[in-house]
Structures are given as C-alpha cells and as structure tokens.
Amino acid sequence: MTMNSKIIVNDKQRVIYLDYLRIAATFCVVVLHISGQNWYTTSVNSFEWNVLNFYDSIVRWVVPIFVMISGALFLDNEKELSVNKLFSKNIFRITTALIFWSSFYALDEGIQGANFSSFFISLLEVNYHLWFLIMLIGLYITVPIFRKITESSQLTKYFLIVSLIFTFLIPNLLNLLSLLEISVAGKAFEAIQVSFSEMNFHLTLGYTSYFVLGYFLSKVDLNRKLRIVIYIFGIIGFITTILLTAGFSSKMQIAYGEFYSNFSLNVLLESISIFVFARYELTKIFSLVKYKNVVLKTSKYSFGIFLVHALVIEIMIIILGINNLSFNPIFSIPVLSLAVFLVSYIISAILNRIPIINKYIV
C-alpha cells in the first residue's frame, strides 16, 4: 500500500483512497443521471446533445469503480470474513435497503399513476438506479468463492486474463466489426462467439471481472512509469467514449449508447485509470489531517445519497420543472448535479442519525 493511504479510525486502519473513490463515484452517479435526461430525445446533431454526451462519457466509470471498491474490501484475505457475517450483516443490510427503497419508489409511482397496478409493477421492476443493489447482492453471495481465487496471485492473474479476453476483447471486437459492416470478418467472429456461448462459460463474465480487478489493483505495486501508461490509456478511454458515441450516433441518426457499456474496453480503461489515480495520487493531493472528518462523513453518507438522489431529481423535474436543458447544458449539468448531491447529502445525514434506519436503510 502506498504511503499515507491509510488512517486510523476507532483504532482500525481505514484505506482513505477508497473513501475518495466512493465519494467521487457517488457524485458522478448524480452527474450520470442528470446528463442522461433528454439524451434519447435530443437531436444527435445538436450542440446540446453533444454536451450531454460529453458529460455522460466522462462519468461512465462509476459503476465499475463501485464494484472495484467492493472487491478491494471483500476479497482481501488479510481481513477475516465469515459466511455468517457476510449474510447477517452485509447482504442483509443491502437487502433491507433494497426492499425499503423499492417499496418507497413504487409507492411514489403508484401515487403518480393513481392506481395500485402501477405500484406493483414498479415494485417488481425496481427504480432505475436500484438494479445496482440487486447486482451487488449477487456479487456478495460469491465472495467466499472469489476469496479462494484471490488467495493465489497466480490464479487471480489468470482469472483477470480470461476475463479480459471473454468479457471485454471478444464482445467489443465483434461489436466494432458489426458497426463497421466488415461482413466476412464479422461472420467469422460471430461463429467463434457462438462456440463460446455454447460453452456456457460465465464464471469470468460480468461484474465479477471488476470485482477481482478492484482487489488486484489494491494490492499490486505499480511503478511510476507504468502508472503514467495507465493514465494515458485512461485518457484514450475517455476520448474514445466521447468520439465513438458521437460518431456512430451521427452515422445512425439516433443516440447510440453501446460505448457507454460498463463492459466496453474504453470504460474499462477509464475505470482502471481512475482507481490507480486515486490510490497513488489523491492521497498526495489532499491533506488527510485537514479533510479527514469531511471525507469520512461524506463517505459514510454516500450510500444514502445514492439511494435518495433519484427522488431529488424527480422532485426537481416534476415539481420545479427544471432539467438539464432548462439552460445551457455546459453549466446546467454541473450546477444541477451539485444541487442534487447537496440536497441528497442533507437527507442522508438526517436519515443516518435515526436509529435502526441508519443500520438497515441507509
């Protein structure tokens, strides 16, 4: 671990850069959902859409980073974690939060729809941002299995190599060939893809890739030259996300979001660079003594901010009639994102002071 990456809180070591990452990702989730408004309905040739695309592209790393943070914390075999504690504390808390907030948002939908059918449909479908909790529960269930993998550095590297090939390289190459309409090569690779699908090969697919990657990047030592290379590729990832999304959307004359996928190579490069930058650089930039309390409090409230921000956005749109195109989106997106974040912070802070709720709901 790099110098000054840990602080002592209640006689326990805390990895401070993970708090920085959690705060940044929580704020950028708000940016993601603010910039996503009107993305499908605005002309892809317009100035406004290109601004939305810019903001949307530069925060696409948020979900992978959340998963990587969990991997860094839960797959570390230096920390004891029994199956009983995993289910009774971690999984139980996420489940109770999911049930409560799904019911809350479904009730809100039912009131707006003025009928109970809207309530039940919304309850089953869950609000648009709560899918993450369902995915997280699935990851947590697999923790005992993946902790066995991360016991071995060789097995961890093997897992990540296989993940890179099957989760990122092959699907992205197939998609790019399809978009470029390279029929001969495309058909050949499609045949290969069919063969892979018939393997029912799912262990390294999906968010488990980021789960293990987060643990790996939290443990491996990277020299400065390698970090600079990672940052360069990260910048390439950001630029690629913006340009490919804009280019193919213009070509198709519809908003095309495939390059926003958490499993696109460009988003993978973004995510790795953000994680590495936080681990090695952020702890040098910020003074832990000066900002420690603010960082720890904001990190503590981040889960509540995530859960409630969708409600704040809904109030802003429906009641106040404000969205990202109410004024110049260059300014509206950061301004509205900051406003939603601050209001959500206050709500989360209040909820975190209420007994029981602060243990099971936020």
C-alpha positions as CSV (number, residue, x, y, z in Angstrom):
1,M,0.0,0.0,0.0
2,T,1.2,3.5,-0.8
3,M,2.3,6.0,1.8
4,N,-0.5,7.9,3.6
5,S,-3.2,5.7,2.0
6,K,-4.4,4.6,5.4
7,I,-5.6,6.4,8.5
8,I,-6.6,5.2,12.0
9,V,-10.3,5.5,12.8
10,N,-11.6,4.0,16.0
11,D,-8.4,2.0,16.4
12,K,-8.8,0.5,13.0
13,Q,-6.9,1.2,9.8
14,R,-9.0,2.8,7.0
15,V,-8.0,2.9,3.4
16,I,-8.6,6.6,2.6
17,Y,-8.4,6.5,-1.1
18,L,-11.4,4.1,-1.2
19,D,-13.3,6.8,0.6
20,Y,-12.2,9.3,-2.0
21,L,-13.3,6.9,-4.8
22,R,-16.7,6.3,-3.1
23,I,-17.4,10.0,-2.8
24,A,-16.3,10.8,-6.3
25,A,-18.4,7.9,-7.7
26,T,-21.5,8.9,-5.8
27,F,-21.3,12.4,-7.1
28,C,-20.7,11.2,-10.6
29,V,-23.7,8.9,-10.4
30,V,-25.7,12.1,-10.0
31,V,-23.9,13.6,-13.0
32,L,-24.6,10.5,-15.0
33,H,-28.4,10.6,-14.3
34,I,-28.6,14.4,-14.8
35,S,-26.7,14.2,-18.2
36,G,-28.9,11.3,-19.2
37,Q,-32.0,13.4,-19.2
38,N,-33.1,14.2,-22.8
39,W,-30.2,12.1,-24.2
40,Y,-32.5,10.0,-26.3
41,T,-34.9,12.7,-27.3
42,T,-32.5,15.5,-28.3
43,S,-31.2,15.6,-31.9
44,V,-27.8,14.0,-32.1
45,N,-26.7,16.7,-34.4
46,S,-27.4,19.5,-31.9
47,F,-24.9,21.3,-29.7
48,E,-27.0,20.3,-26.6
49,W,-26.8,16.6,-27.3
50,N,-23.0,16.7,-27.8
51,V,-22.7,18.4,-24.4
52,L,-24.9,15.7,-22.8
53,N,-22.7,13.1,-24.5
54,F,-19.5,14.7,-23.2
55,Y,-20.7,14.7,-19.5
56,D,-22.2,11.3,-19.8
57,S,-19.0,9.9,-21.3
58,I,-16.6,11.2,-18.7
59,V,-18.5,9.6,-15.8
60,R,-19.1,6.1,-17.2
61,W,-16.6,4.6,-14.8
62,V,-18.9,5.0,-11.8
63,V,-20.5,1.5,-11.6
64,P,-17.2,-0.3,-12.3
65,I,-15.5,1.8,-9.6
66,F,-18.2,0.9,-7.1
67,V,-17.7,-2.8,-7.8
68,M,-13.9,-2.4,-7.7
69,I,-14.2,-0.8,-4.2
70,S,-16.2,-3.7,-3.0
71,G,-13.7,-6.1,-4.5
72,A,-10.8,-4.3,-2.7
73,L,-12.6,-4.6,0.6
74,F,-14.3,-8.0,0.5
75,L,-11.7,-10.1,-1.4
76,D,-8.8,-9.2,0.9
77,N,-7.9,-12.4,2.7
78,E,-5.9,-10.5,5.3
79,K,-9.3,-9.5,6.7
80,E,-11.4,-12.2,8.3
81,L,-14.9,-12.5,6.9
82,S,-17.1,-15.4,7.9
83,V,-20.0,-16.6,5.8
84,N,-22.3,-15.9,8.7
85,K,-21.2,-12.3,9.0
86,L,-21.3,-11.8,5.2
87,F,-25.0,-12.8,5.1
88,S,-26.2,-11.5,8.5
89,K,-24.5,-8.1,8.1
90,N,-23.6,-7.1,4.6
91,I,-26.1,-9.0,2.4
92,F,-28.9,-8.4,4.9
93,R,-28.3,-4.6,5.0
94,I,-28.3,-4.3,1.2
95,T,-31.4,-6.5,1.0
96,T,-33.3,-4.4,3.6
97,A,-32.3,-1.2,1.9
98,L,-33.4,-2.7,-1.5
99,I,-36.8,-3.7,-0.1
100,F,-37.5,-0.4,1.6
101,W,-36.4,1.9,-1.2
102,S,-38.1,-0.3,-3.9
103,S,-41.3,0.0,-1.9
104,F,-40.8,3.7,-1.4
105,Y,-40.2,4.4,-5.1
106,A,-43.0,2.1,-6.2
107,L,-45.4,3.8,-3.8
108,D,-44.4,7.1,-5.3
109,E,-45.0,5.7,-8.8
110,G,-48.4,4.3,-7.7
111,I,-49.4,7.7,-6.3
112,Q,-48.5,9.4,-9.5
113,G,-50.3,6.8,-11.5
114,A,-53.2,6.9,-9.1
115,N,-53.6,3.1,-9.1
116,F,-52.2,0.1,-7.3
117,S,-51.3,-1.7,-10.5
118,S,-48.6,1.0,-11.0
119,F,-47.4,0.3,-7.5
120,F,-47.0,-3.5,-8.0
121,I,-45.4,-3.1,-11.5
122,S,-42.9,-0.6,-10.1
123,L,-42.2,-2.8,-7.1
124,L,-41.3,-5.7,-9.3
125,E,-39.2,-3.7,-11.8
126,V,-37.5,-1.6,-9.1
127,N,-36.5,2.0,-9.7
128,Y,-33.9,2.6,-12.4
129,H,-30.9,3.0,-10.1
130,L,-31.7,0.2,-7.7
131,W,-30.7,-2.5,-10.1
132,F,-27.2,-1.9,-8.7
133,L,-28.2,-3.3,-5.3
134,I,-29.6,-6.5,-6.9
135,M,-26.3,-7.0,-8.7
136,L,-24.3,-6.2,-5.5
137,I,-26.2,-8.9,-3.6
138,G,-25.3,-11.4,-6.3
139,L,-21.6,-10.4,-6.0
140,Y,-21.6,-10.6,-2.2
141,I,-23.0,-14.1,-2.4
142,T,-20.0,-15.2,-4.4
143,V,-17.5,-13.6,-2.1
144,P,-16.4,-16.9,-0.3
145,I,-15.7,-18.4,-3.8
146,F,-13.7,-15.4,-5.1
147,R,-11.7,-15.1,-1.8
148,K,-10.4,-18.6,-2.7
149,I,-9.3,-17.3,-6.1
150,T,-7.6,-14.2,-4.6
151,E,-5.7,-16.4,-2.1
152,S,-3.4,-17.1,-5.1
153,S,-1.8,-14.2,-7.0
154,Q,-1.2,-16.6,-10.0
155,L,-4.9,-17.7,-10.0
156,T,-6.0,-14.0,-9.7
157,K,-3.9,-13.0,-12.7
158,Y,-5.2,-16.0,-14.7
159,F,-8.8,-15.0,-13.8
160,L,-8.2,-11.4,-15.0
161,I,-6.6,-12.5,-18.2
162,V,-9.5,-14.8,-19.1
163,S,-11.9,-12.0,-18.1
164,L,-10.2,-9.5,-20.3
165,I,-10.5,-11.9,-23.3
166,F,-14.1,-13.2,-22.8
167,T,-15.7,-10.2,-21.2
168,F,-14.0,-7.3,-23.0
169,L,-11.9,-8.1,-26.0
170,I,-14.1,-10.6,-28.0
171,P,-17.5,-8.9,-27.4
172,N,-16.1,-5.4,-28.2
173,L,-14.3,-6.6,-31.3
174,L,-17.5,-8.3,-32.6
175,N,-19.5,-5.2,-32.0
176,L,-17.0,-3.0,-33.7
177,L,-16.8,-5.3,-36.8
178,S,-20.6,-5.2,-36.9
179,L,-20.7,-1.4,-36.8
180,L,-18.0,-1.1,-39.4
181,E,-20.0,-3.6,-41.6
182,I,-17.0,-5.9,-42.2
183,S,-19.2,-8.8,-43.2
184,V,-16.6,-11.5,-43.8
185,A,-14.6,-11.0,-40.7
186,G,-17.8,-10.3,-38.8
187,K,-19.3,-13.6,-39.8
188,A,-16.1,-15.5,-38.8
189,F,-16.1,-13.9,-35.4
190,E,-19.8,-14.5,-34.9
191,A,-19.2,-18.2,-35.5
192,I,-16.5,-18.0,-32.8
193,Q,-18.9,-16.3,-30.5
194,V,-21.5,-19.0,-31.0
195,S,-18.9,-21.6,-30.0
196,F,-18.1,-19.6,-26.8
197,S,-21.7,-19.2,-25.9
198,E,-22.2,-23.0,-26.2
199,M,-19.5,-23.4,-23.6
200,N,-21.9,-21.8,-21.0
201,F,-18.8,-20.0,-19.9
202,H,-20.0,-17.5,-17.3
203,L,-17.6,-17.5,-14.4
204,T,-15.4,-14.7,-15.6
205,L,-18.2,-12.7,-17.3
206,G,-20.0,-9.7,-16.0
207,Y,-19.2,-7.6,-12.9
208,T,-17.0,-10.3,-11.3
209,S,-14.3,-9.0,-13.6
210,Y,-14.3,-5.6,-11.9
211,F,-14.8,-7.3,-8.5
212,V,-11.5,-9.2,-8.8
213,L,-9.8,-6.3,-10.6
214,G,-10.5,-4.0,-7.7
215,Y,-8.8,-6.4,-5.3
216,F,-5.8,-6.8,-7.7
217,L,-5.3,-3.1,-8.2
218,S,-5.5,-2.5,-4.4
219,K,-2.6,-5.0,-3.8
220,V,-0.3,-4.8,-6.8
221,D,2.6,-2.3,-6.7
222,L,2.8,-0.1,-9.8
223,N,5.9,1.9,-10.6
224,R,5.6,5.5,-11.8
225,K,6.2,4.7,-15.5
226,L,3.5,2.0,-15.5
227,R,1.1,4.4,-13.8
228,I,1.8,7.1,-16.4
229,V,1.0,4.5,-19.2
230,I,-2.3,3.6,-17.3
231,Y,-3.2,7.3,-17.2
232,I,-2.5,7.8,-20.9
233,F,-4.7,4.8,-21.7
234,G,-7.3,6.2,-19.4
235,I,-7.4,9.5,-21.3
236,I,-7.6,7.5,-24.5
237,G,-10.6,5.7,-23.0
238,F,-12.4,8.9,-22.1
239,I,-11.7,10.4,-25.6
240,T,-12.8,7.2,-27.3
241,T,-16.1,7.1,-25.4
242,I,-16.9,10.6,-26.4
243,L,-15.9,10.3,-30.0
244,L,-17.2,6.8,-30.8
245,T,-20.6,7.6,-29.2
246,A,-20.9,10.9,-31.1
247,G,-19.6,9.4,-34.4
248,F,-21.8,6.3,-34.5
249,S,-24.8,8.3,-33.2
250,S,-24.4,10.8,-36.0
251,K,-24.0,8.0,-38.5
252,M,-27.2,6.2,-37.4
253,Q,-29.0,9.5,-36.6
254,I,-30.1,8.0,-33.2
255,A,-28.5,8.2,-29.8
256,Y,-26.2,5.1,-29.7
257,G,-25.0,4.1,-26.3
258,E,-23.2,0.9,-26.8
259,F,-19.8,2.5,-26.0
260,Y,-21.3,3.6,-22.6
261,S,-21.4,-0.1,-21.6
262,N,-19.6,-1.0,-18.4
263,F,-18.1,-3.8,-20.4
264,S,-16.7,-1.7,-23.3
265,L,-12.9,-1.5,-23.5
266,N,-12.9,2.3,-23.3
267,V,-14.9,2.2,-20.0
268,L,-12.5,-0.4,-18.6
269,L,-9.6,1.9,-19.4
270,E,-11.4,4.8,-17.7
271,S,-12.1,2.7,-14.6
272,I,-8.6,1.4,-14.2
273,S,-7.0,4.8,-14.6
274,I,-9.4,6.4,-12.0
275,F,-8.8,3.6,-9.5
276,V,-5.0,3.8,-9.9
277,F,-5.0,7.6,-9.8
278,A,-7.0,7.6,-6.5
279,R,-4.7,5.1,-4.9
280,Y,-1.4,6.7,-5.8
281,E,-2.1,10.4,-6.4
282,L,-5.2,11.5,-4.5
283,T,-3.6,10.7,-1.1
284,K,-0.8,13.1,-2.1
285,I,-3.1,15.9,-3.2
286,F,-5.3,16.1,-0.2
287,S,-4.2,16.6,3.4
288,L,-5.7,13.8,5.5
289,V,-5.5,15.9,8.6
290,K,-7.4,18.8,7.2
291,Y,-10.0,16.9,5.2
292,K,-10.3,13.7,7.2
293,N,-13.6,14.4,9.0
294,V,-15.3,15.7,5.9
295,V,-14.1,12.8,3.8
296,L,-15.2,10.2,6.4
297,K,-18.7,11.8,6.9
298,T,-19.3,12.2,3.2
299,S,-18.2,8.6,2.6
300,K,-20.5,7.4,5.3
301,Y,-23.4,9.2,3.8
302,S,-22.7,8.1,0.3
303,F,-24.9,5.1,0.3
304,G,-27.9,7.2,1.5
305,I,-27.0,9.8,-1.2
306,F,-27.1,7.1,-3.9
307,L,-30.4,5.8,-2.6
308,V,-32.2,9.1,-2.4
309,H,-30.8,11.1,-5.2
310,A,-33.3,9.7,-7.7
311,L,-36.1,11.2,-5.6
312,V,-34.5,14.6,-5.5
313,I,-34.0,14.5,-9.3
314,E,-37.7,13.6,-9.7
315,I,-38.8,16.5,-7.5
316,M,-36.5,18.8,-9.5
317,I,-38.1,17.7,-12.8
318,I,-41.8,17.3,-11.9
319,I,-42.3,19.9,-9.2
320,L,-39.8,22.6,-10.1
321,G,-39.9,21.9,-13.8
322,I,-36.1,22.0,-14.2
323,N,-34.0,19.7,-16.3
324,N,-30.6,19.7,-18.0
325,L,-31.9,21.7,-20.9
326,S,-33.5,24.4,-18.8
327,F,-30.4,26.5,-19.5
328,N,-27.1,26.0,-21.3
329,P,-26.2,22.3,-20.5
330,I,-22.5,23.2,-20.2
331,F,-23.5,24.9,-16.9
332,S,-26.8,23.1,-16.1
333,I,-25.3,19.7,-15.7
334,P,-22.6,20.5,-13.1
335,V,-24.9,23.0,-11.3
336,L,-27.9,20.7,-11.1
337,S,-25.7,17.8,-10.2
338,L,-24.1,19.7,-7.3
339,A,-27.5,20.9,-6.1
340,V,-29.0,17.3,-6.2
341,F,-25.9,16.0,-4.4
342,L,-26.0,18.5,-1.6
343,V,-29.8,18.1,-1.0
344,S,-29.3,14.3,-1.0
345,Y,-26.4,14.7,1.4
346,I,-28.6,16.6,3.8
347,I,-31.3,13.9,3.6
348,S,-28.8,11.1,4.0
349,A,-27.2,12.9,7.0
350,I,-30.6,13.2,8.7
351,L,-31.5,9.5,8.0
352,N,-28.1,8.4,9.3
353,R,-29.0,10.0,12.7
354,I,-32.2,7.9,13.1
355,P,-31.7,4.6,15.0
356,I,-32.5,1.4,13.1
357,I,-32.9,3.3,9.8
358,N,-29.1,4.1,9.9
359,K,-28.3,0.4,10.2
360,Y,-30.7,-1.1,7.7
361,I,-32.0,1.5,5.3
362,V,-29.0,3.8,4.5
